[in-house]
Every structure is written in structure tokens, then in C-alpha cells.
Amino acid sequence: MPLTWPVVLSRVLAAAIGGYLAAWSLAFTLATLLPMARASVWFLCHLLTPLALLSALLWAFAAKTSARAWGVPLLLALAGVLSSLLLREIK
């Protein structure tokens, strides 16, 4: 598939939006699950969330299709939030 401007724009938006949601999901999951002080969790989240953004950026341009570029980060974000909410209710 040739890289036309709609395909590139879709992948850039997938990286930005999917990366942001995956990073937010990671921070929410860590804040819910880790039994640490609030400041320590905040610091850890701010160290790890750029890795989620970078991973989504790399994935968006490594995926074979635009649907996969959108799907994987959004599914990871959804899985992280749902597992955090379920485990939060169990605690």
C-alpha cells in the first residue's frame, strides 16, 4: 500500500490519540494498583508514560494497516482501564 497523505495522517493521528490514551491508561492502572505514596506513584507514572507514547508512535508506522495502527493502542488502553476499574472494585 503506497503511503498517501490520508494514510500518513491517519497513522499520525493514531499515534497521537492512541498514544495519549495508552499513556493515560498506564498512569491510571499504576495509580490504582500500586500501594505506594501518591507522590511516588505520580513520579513513576511521569517516568513511564513517555514510553507508552513512544511505543504507540513506533507501532503506528510499523503496523501493516491503518486499522491495526488504530486498534492496538486503543485496545490496550481499553484493557488497562477496564482491568483497573475491576480491580479497584475488588479492593
C-alpha positions as CSV (number, residue, x, y, z in Angstrom):
1,M,0.0,0.0,0.0
2,P,1.5,3.3,-1.0
3,L,1.8,6.0,1.7
4,T,-0.6,8.7,0.5
5,W,-1.3,11.7,2.7
6,P,-4.6,10.3,4.1
7,V,-2.8,7.1,5.2
8,V,0.0,9.1,6.8
9,L,-2.4,11.5,8.5
10,S,-4.4,8.5,9.9
11,R,-1.2,7.0,11.3
12,V,-0.1,10.3,12.8
13,L,-3.5,10.7,14.5
14,A,-3.4,7.0,15.6
15,A,0.0,7.6,17.2
16,A,-1.1,10.8,18.9
17,I,-4.6,9.8,20.1
18,G,-3.8,6.1,20.7
19,G,-0.5,7.0,22.4
20,Y,-2.2,9.6,24.7
21,L,-4.9,7.1,25.6
22,A,-2.4,4.3,26.2
23,A,-0.3,6.6,28.4
24,W,-3.3,7.7,30.4
25,S,-4.4,4.1,30.8
26,L,-1.0,3.1,32.0
27,A,-0.9,6.0,34.6
28,F,-4.5,5.1,35.7
29,T,-3.6,1.5,36.1
30,L,-0.4,2.2,38.1
31,A,-2.2,4.7,40.3
32,T,-4.9,2.1,41.0
33,L,-2.7,-0.9,41.6
34,L,0.5,0.3,43.3
35,P,0.5,0.5,47.1
36,M,2.8,3.5,47.2
37,A,2.6,7.1,48.3
38,R,0.8,9.4,46.0
39,A,3.9,11.4,45.1
40,S,5.9,8.2,44.3
41,V,3.2,6.9,42.0
42,W,3.0,10.3,40.3
43,F,6.7,10.3,39.8
44,L,6.7,6.8,38.4
45,C,3.8,7.5,36.1
46,H,5.6,10.5,34.7
47,L,8.7,8.4,34.0
48,L,6.8,5.6,32.3
49,T,4.1,7.3,30.3
50,P,6.5,8.7,27.6
51,L,7.4,5.1,26.9
52,A,3.8,4.3,26.1
53,L,3.7,7.4,23.8
54,L,6.9,6.3,22.0
55,S,5.6,2.7,21.7
56,A,2.4,3.9,20.1
57,L,4.3,6.2,17.7
58,L,6.6,3.4,16.6
59,W,3.6,0.9,16.3
60,A,1.6,3.3,14.2
61,F,4.2,3.4,11.5
62,A,5.2,-0.3,11.8
63,A,1.7,-1.7,11.5
64,K,0.7,-3.2,8.2
65,T,-2.7,-1.4,8.0
66,S,-4.2,1.7,9.4
67,A,-6.8,-0.3,11.2
68,R,-4.1,-2.1,13.2
69,A,-2.3,1.2,13.9
70,W,-5.6,2.4,15.5
71,G,-6.7,-0.8,17.0
72,V,-3.8,-2.0,19.1
73,P,-3.2,1.2,21.2
74,L,-7.0,1.7,21.7
75,L,-7.4,-2.0,22.8
76,L,-4.5,-1.7,25.2
77,A,-5.9,1.5,26.6
78,L,-9.4,-0.1,27.0
79,A,-8.0,-3.2,28.6
80,G,-5.9,-1.2,31.0
81,V,-8.8,1.0,32.1
82,L,-11.3,-1.9,32.4
83,S,-8.8,-4.1,34.4
84,S,-8.1,-1.1,36.7
85,L,-11.7,-0.5,37.3
86,L,-12.4,-4.1,38.0
87,L,-9.5,-4.4,40.4
88,R,-10.4,-1.2,42.1
89,E,-13.8,-2.5,42.9
90,I,-12.3,-5.7,44.3
91,K,-10.1,-3.8,46.7
